[in-house]
């Protein structure tokens, strides 16, 4: 069994890299830096795989360039993983706080999943804020692995199977929604997402590079997003649709 770990980090985000590196080294977890795609300041027309018409239809707004950069970074991690001979991929964003027993818990999680191929999972979320529409699988070392039928929105810590990465690379090439929303909708629909509780990592509370860019430009985020009047309705519609999928898996 072989595991690779990529830490997504923007060029120039040196403090974030230093913070994440210090935590992971203290935990004894090896990783490689994955250069994040820097979408900041780019025109939406520069993203050849972005479908703004679909984004407006699904979200009632455009994506902003930094969201597309985040999407391409996660997509790039999956593609790079598939070029290796590794069995599993851990993806971490550089604004993480590594929680106690990280290495022990992550090793036991991956070992369990490797021994239980019948679960046929795609992605494990390591940073859930809460459990929603979930079904416990097993308790190990003081944490629980569960079917995350309503997949948690946080994407700061993920574990991928090869089958999951292959499906993401195939189905997720065209960008229509932010990557965390794609994960939630996709995995709530197919029921192949897992989670852990308590979480292994959480956001560190560092200022967002996305929102920081907006702040320095003196532009409100919703102006950049070009929200339509239907934005709120479409958000509720999408959330209830995903919850419906989750409930169906939970009851099946």
C-alpha positions in Angstrom: 0.0 0.0 0.0 1.4 3.4 -1.0 0.1 6.8 0.0 1.1 10.2 -1.4 0.3 13.6 0.1 0.1 16.9 -1.7 -0.1 20.2 0.1 -1.7 22.9 -2.1 0.1 26.2 -1.8 0.2 29.4 -3.9 3.5 30.8 -5.0 4.3 33.6 -2.6 2.1 32.3 0.3 5.3 31.6 2.2 3.9 32.0 5.7 1.1 29.5 5.0 3.6 27.0 3.7 5.8 27.5 6.7 2.9 27.0 9.1 1.6 23.9 7.4 5.1 22.5 7.0 5.9 22.9 10.7 2.7 21.2 11.8 3.1 18.2 9.4 6.8 17.8 10.3 5.9 17.8 14.0 3.2 15.2 13.2 5.8 13.1 11.3 3.8 13.1 8.1 5.7 13.4 4.8 4.2 15.5 1.9 5.1 17.2 -1.3 4.1 20.8 -2.1 1.7 21.1 -5.0 1.9 24.5 -6.7 -1.6 25.9 -6.6 -3.1 27.4 -9.8 -3.1 31.2 -9.2 -6.4 32.4 -10.7 -6.4 35.8 -9.1 -6.8 38.7 -11.4 -7.5 36.5 -14.5 -10.5 37.1 -16.7 -13.0 34.3 -16.7 -12.5 33.9 -20.5 -9.0 32.7 -19.8 -10.3 29.5 -18.2 -11.0 27.3 -21.2 -12.9 24.6 -19.2 -15.1 27.1 -17.3 -18.8 27.2 -18.3 -20.3 30.5 -17.2 -23.7 29.7 -18.7 -23.9 26.6 -16.6 -22.6 28.4 -13.5 -25.4 31.1 -13.8 -28.0 28.3 -14.3 -26.9 26.3 -11.3 -25.7 29.0 -8.9 -27.3 32.2 -10.2 -23.9 33.8 -10.3 -20.5 33.6 -11.9 -17.5 32.0 -10.3 -14.6 34.3 -9.4 -11.2 33.6 -10.8 -9.7 32.5 -7.4 -12.5 29.9 -7.1 -11.5 28.6 -10.5 -7.8 28.5 -9.4 -8.8 26.5 -6.3 -10.8 24.1 -8.5 -7.9 23.6 -10.9 -5.5 23.0 -8.0 -7.6 20.1 -6.6 -8.2 18.8 -10.1 -4.4 18.9 -10.8 -3.7 17.0 -7.6 -6.0 14.2 -8.7 -4.4 14.1 -12.2 -0.9 14.0 -10.7 -1.9 11.2 -8.3 -3.1 9.1 -11.2 0.3 9.4 -12.9 1.9 7.7 -9.9 1.7 4.1 -8.7 0.2 5.2 -5.3 -3.0 3.6 -4.0 -4.3 6.6 -2.0 -3.9 10.4 -2.1 -4.1 12.8 0.8 -4.8 16.4 -0.3 -4.3 19.2 2.3 -4.8 22.9 1.8 -2.1 25.2 3.3 -4.5 26.9 5.8 -4.9 23.8 7.9 -4.6 23.3 11.6 -3.4 19.7 12.2 -5.2 18.2 15.2 -3.8 15.8 17.8 -3.0 12.2 16.8 -3.1 13.1 13.1 -0.6 10.6 11.9 -1.9 7.7 14.1 -5.5 8.4 13.0 -4.7 8.9 9.3 -2.7 5.7 9.2 -5.4 3.7 10.9 -8.1 5.2 8.6 -6.2 4.3 5.5 -5.3 0.8 6.8 -9.0 0.1 7.6 -10.1 1.3 4.2 -7.5 -0.7 2.4 -8.8 -3.8 4.2 -12.4 -3.1 3.4 -12.6 -2.7 -0.4 -16.3 -3.5 -0.2 -17.0 0.1 0.9 -16.2 1.3 -2.7 -15.6 4.8 -1.5 -14.3 7.8 -3.5 -13.3 10.5 -1.0 -12.9 10.9 2.8 -13.4 14.3 4.2 -11.0 14.8 7.1 -12.4 18.2 8.2 -16.1 17.9 8.8 -17.6 20.7 11.0 -20.5 18.4 11.9 -22.2 15.2 11.0 -25.2 15.5 8.8 -27.2 12.7 7.3 -24.4 10.2 8.1 -24.2 6.5 9.0 -21.5 5.2 11.2 -19.3 2.4 9.9 -16.8 1.7 12.6 -15.1 3.4 15.6 -11.3 3.2 15.7 -8.9 4.8 18.2 -11.5 7.2 19.5 -12.8 8.5 16.2 -15.6 7.2 13.9 -15.5 6.5 10.2 -18.9 7.2 8.6 -20.8 7.3 5.4 -21.0 11.0 4.7 -24.2 10.9 2.6 -24.5 14.7 2.8 -20.8 15.3 2.0 -19.2 18.1 4.2 -18.4 21.3 2.4 -15.0 21.8 3.8 -12.2 20.7 1.5 -9.1 21.5 3.5 -8.3 17.8 4.1 -9.3 14.9 1.8 -8.3 11.3 1.1 -8.8 10.0 -2.4 -9.0 6.4 -3.7 -7.8 5.8 -7.2 -11.4 5.1 -8.3 -12.5 8.4 -6.9 -9.7 10.4 -8.5 -10.4 8.8 -11.9 -14.1 9.7 -11.6 -13.3 13.3 -10.6 -10.9 13.7 -13.5 -13.4 12.3 -15.9 -16.6 14.0 -14.6 -15.2 17.2 -13.2 -13.2 18.6 -16.2 -15.8 21.3 -17.0 -16.0 23.8 -14.1 -19.5 25.0 -13.3 -19.4 25.4 -9.5 -16.7 25.9 -6.8 -14.9 22.7 -6.1 -16.2 22.2 -2.6 -19.8 22.5 -4.0 -18.9 20.1 -6.8 -17.7 17.6 -4.2 -20.8 18.0 -2.0 -23.3 17.6 -4.9 -21.4 14.8 -6.6 -20.8 12.7 -3.5 -24.2 13.2 -2.1 -25.7 12.0 -5.3 -23.5 8.8 -5.6 -23.2 8.1 -1.9 -19.4 7.3 -2.2 -18.2 10.0 0.3 -16.9 9.2 3.8 -16.1 11.3 6.8 -14.4 11.1 10.2 -15.5 12.4 13.5 -13.8 14.0 15.3 -12.0 15.7 12.4 -8.2 15.2 11.8 -7.7 18.8 10.5 -9.6 22.0 10.5 -9.2 25.5 8.9 -6.6 27.5 10.8 -8.6 30.8 10.5 -5.9 32.4 8.3 -7.3 35.2 6.1 -8.5 33.8 2.8 -6.4 34.5 -0.3 -9.7 34.8 -2.2 -11.3 37.3 0.1 -8.0 39.1 0.7 -7.7 39.8 -3.0 -11.3 41.1 -3.0 -10.5 43.3 0.0 -7.4 44.8 -1.6 -9.3 45.6 -4.8 -11.9 47.4 -2.9 -14.7 45.4 -4.5 -17.4 43.5 -2.8 -17.4 39.8 -3.4 -21.0 39.6 -4.6 -20.2 42.2 -7.3 -17.4 40.0 -8.6 -19.7 37.0 -8.6 -22.3 38.8 -10.7 -25.2 37.4 -8.7 -28.6 37.3 -10.3 -31.8 37.8 -8.5 -32.3 34.0 -8.5 -29.1 33.3 -6.6 -30.7 32.7 -3.2 -33.4 30.5 -4.6 -30.9 28.4 -6.6 -28.7 27.9 -3.5 -31.7 26.6 -1.5 -32.8 24.4 -4.4 -29.3 22.9 -4.7 -29.0 22.3 -1.0 -32.4 20.6 -0.7 -31.6 18.5 -3.8 -28.4 17.2 -2.3 -30.1 16.5 1.0 -32.7 14.5 -0.8 -30.0 12.4 -2.4 -28.4 12.0 1.0 -31.7 10.9 2.7 -32.3 8.4 0.0 -28.9 6.8 0.6 -29.4 6.9 4.3 -32.7 5.0 4.1 -31.6 2.5 1.5 
